[in-house]
Amino acid sequence: MKLEELINKTCLIGVTYVDTNGDTLKQAQYAGTVIEVDAEEGIKVKLMAIEGLTKEAPNFHLPPSLDAWFIAPEGHFKNAEHKIDIENPDYFVTWDVVKKKDDTEEGQQEWWEWHPRAVSPSVN
């Protein structure tokens, strides 16, 4: 697969934020359609509009690696907490975002690294 092949494909994105000790800080889910790809800038996903909000849905940026992209099985995927409701997405995308420093002073840059989950997610 090539980055360009992702244009106009739908995806369900899972992101796990991890502290420097390897403990999960939070998990988030997003769903949307790939609108732009660039080998250096990454993959831009237009998130699904959330019912009841008047603002335009934001874009979500992912690293340009395809290691975290897996063909999704058919199905209707809902997550009330994250307001996800998507039917038959093209791909599942899973990333760990790892904090690199604990001692960042307020107002200072925090450093995070994106690590693709290279194992296809399981669906219950």
NORZIPE-V126215 format. One record per residue. N is the residue number from 1. SS is DSSP state (A for helix, B for strand, O for the rest). PHI is phi in degrees with one decimal (none if undefined). BURIAL is + if it has 24 or more other C-alpha atoms within 12 Angstrom, else -. Layout:
N	SS	PHI	BURIAL
N	SS	PHI	BURIAL
//
This chain:
1	O	none	-
2	O	-115.6	-
3	A	-52.5	+
4	A	-60.0	-
5	A	-71.3	-
6	A	-81.5	+
7	O	-56.0	-
8	O	69.7	-
9	O	-90.1	+
10	B	-92.6	+
11	B	-149.4	+
12	B	-110.1	+
13	B	-110.4	+
14	B	-116.6	+
15	B	-126.0	+
16	B	-112.6	+
17	B	-95.7	+
18	B	-125.0	+
19	O	-82.4	-
20	O	-66.2	-
21	O	-89.5	-
22	O	90.9	-
23	O	-86.0	-
24	B	-71.6	-
25	B	-86.6	-
26	B	-165.5	-
27	B	-125.0	-
28	B	-138.9	+
29	B	-128.2	+
30	B	-138.2	+
31	B	-143.1	+
32	B	-179.7	+
33	B	-123.9	+
34	B	-68.9	+
35	B	-114.9	+
36	B	-157.7	+
37	B	-136.3	+
38	B	-152.7	-
39	O	-61.6	-
40	O	-103.5	-
41	O	-78.8	-
42	B	110.5	-
43	B	-112.9	+
44	B	-102.6	+
45	B	-113.7	+
46	B	-82.4	+
47	B	-70.5	+
48	O	-65.9	+
49	O	-67.6	-
50	O	-95.5	-
51	O	-55.8	-
52	O	97.3	-
53	O	-95.1	-
54	O	-91.4	-
55	O	-73.1	-
56	O	-67.3	-
57	O	-62.6	-
58	O	-79.0	-
59	B	-95.2	-
60	B	-125.4	+
61	B	-104.5	+
62	B	-120.3	+
63	O	-60.2	+
64	O	-79.5	+
65	O	-84.3	+
66	O	-92.7	+
67	O	-61.9	+
68	O	-97.7	+
69	B	-102.7	+
70	B	-132.3	+
71	B	-62.0	+
72	O	-86.2	+
73	O	-72.8	-
74	O	-64.5	-
75	O	160.2	-
76	B	-109.0	-
77	B	-111.4	+
78	B	-128.0	-
79	B	-146.9	-
80	O	-61.3	-
81	O	-58.2	-
82	O	-100.6	-
83	O	56.8	-
84	B	-100.2	+
85	B	-152.5	+
86	B	-135.9	+
87	B	-111.8	-
88	O	49.8	-
89	O	-64.8	+
90	O	-74.5	+
91	B	-138.3	+
92	B	-102.7	+
93	B	-130.6	+
94	B	-133.0	+
95	B	-134.5	+
96	B	-107.1	+
97	B	-112.8	+
98	B	-107.2	+
99	B	-72.4	+
100	O	-100.4	-
101	O	-138.4	-
102	O	-90.5	-
103	O	-98.4	-
104	O	-77.1	-
105	O	-74.0	-
106	O	-57.7	-
107	O	89.7	-
108	O	-95.7	-
109	O	-63.0	-
110	O	-95.9	-
111	O	-111.3	-
112	B	-130.2	-
113	B	-119.9	-
114	B	-94.6	+
115	B	-123.0	+
116	B	-69.8	+
117	O	-84.6	-
118	O	-88.6	-
119	O	-113.4	-
120	O	-57.1	-
121	O	-66.7	-
122	O	-96.4	-
123	O	-117.8	-
124	O	-90.2	-
//
